[in-house]
Amino acid sequence: MSIHDIPVATLSGEPSSLGSLRGKALLVVNVASRCGLTPQYSGLERLQREYGERGFSVVGFPCNQFAGQEPGTAGQIAEFCSTTYGVSFPLFEKIEVNGPGRHPLYAELTTHADEEGTAGDVQWNFEKFLVSPDGEIVGRFRPRTDPEAPEVIKAIESALP
């Protein structure tokens, strides 16, 4: 099964998938509103605005698994992201990225290793996975890697259709 075919739900709870984004390079990120890394939303939004029309999209999945830093409802998350960071990229349902309740999307994503060759569990909020337009996982960047770091930009530009 392709990354694009794994069932997900929109932030408002509607059944969906990443299939509507097939053909675009995707940066899939587990996000949180009350994390020290939350300001990364600004960089993610700048990436969306810079590369969106070139076949790219950030895709956010709220997650409350790390110190309860995403406790809000879907409506609260949407409001926070919109008013605080002007988020225009798609946000999906709040999910688990690790453990027995790990969402199938993250079961697939976490098989991909980072630059040091380490696969497995997501370390914290704002871990980033780069997916090629055909659904191949082509990059993994740990939470403290700034979304606009040179290595992320280079990888995104290489993955654009």
N, C-alpha and C positions, 0 to 999 in steps of 0.2 A: 504494500500500500504506500502510495506517495504521501509526502507531507501535506500536499494539497488536498488529499482525500480524507484525512482524519477529521471526524466530526468534532466541531467546537460550537460554542454558542456565542452570540454577540453579547456585549455588555448588558443589553436590555433583555437577554435571555432567549433570543430567537435562534433556532437551529441554523448552523452555518458551517463553513469550512474555509480553508485558505484558497480554495479552488478559484474564487473570483479574482484572486491575485496571481494566479498562474501566469507565467510569462514575465513576472517582475522579480527583481532581486528583493529579498525580504530580510530585515533585521528584526528577529523575534526576541523580545525582551520581557522578562518577568519584572513587573514594576510595582512600586509601593509609594503611598502618599506621605508616610511619616518616617522616612528613612534618611539617614545622613547623606545618602546618594540621590535622594529625590531631585535635587537640582539638575541631575542628568536629563530630566525631561526637556530642559531648554536646549541642550545639544541634540537630543533626538529630534525635536521639532525642527531645528535648523537643518538637520540632515534631510528630513521629510520635505522641507521647502526647497532645498538645494537640488535634490535628486529625484523628487517625486515625478516630475514631468519627463524624466529620462528612464522611467521603468523601474522605480524603486519605491518601497514602502517600509516604514517602521510598523511593527505589529506589536501591540502591548497586551500582556496578560497579567492583570493584577494577581498578587499572591500574598497571602497572610501568614505564610509558614515561617517567616524569619522575624522573631521577636514581636509578632502581632502588629507589624508596621503597615498593614493594609486592612484595617478593621471595618471600613465603611461599606455601605450598601452600594449597589451598582449606581444608583442615582447620585450618591455622595461622591463616588469616584469620578463619575463623568463631570460633575459640577466642579470639583477640585481641579481636574486636569484642564478643563476648558477655561476657567476663570484665572487660575494661577499661572498656567504655562501656555495657554492658547493651543492646546494639543489638537491637531487636525488629523493625525493618523488613526487608524482603526484600533479600538480597544475591544477586547473580548472578555468573556466571562472570567471571574475570579477562579483560579484553579490551584491545585497543588502540583509542585514541580519535582518533589522528592518523596520518597517513602512509599508505603503500600497504596496510597491514594493518588499516586503520580498520574497525571493526565497522560493519555496515550501519545499526544504530541510531544511531550517532554520525555516520555519513555524512548522515543526515537531520537530526539535532539541530543539527549545526554549520552548517547553512544558515540558521539563525535568528540574527539580529543581537542584540547586547546594547543597553543604553540609549544608547550612543554611535553606534549604527548599524553596528557592526563584527561581521561574521559570520566564519566560518572556524575555523581550528584552536582546540582547547582550549588555554588558556594554561598550566595546571598542574593539580595535584590539587585536587579539591573545587570544580570548576566546576559550576554548578547550572543545570538547565534545567527550567522549569515547563511541564507538559503539562496541558491542560484535560481534563475527563472524556470528551470526545469525541475526544481524540487530537491536538488542535491544539497546537503549540508556542506558548506565550503569554508566555514570559519567559526571559531568560538572565542569570545573575548570575555574575560572574567569581570566581575562587578566593578572593580576599581579602575578598569580601563575606560578612560573618557570616550564617549561616543564619537568625538571629533579628533581622537588621537590619529596620528599619521598612519599607523598600521590599519586602523579601521577604515579610514578614508580610502586608502590604497586598495583594500580588499573589496569595498563597495564598488569602487570604480572598475575593478577587474570583473566583478560579477554582473555589471549592468548589461542588459540585453543589447 
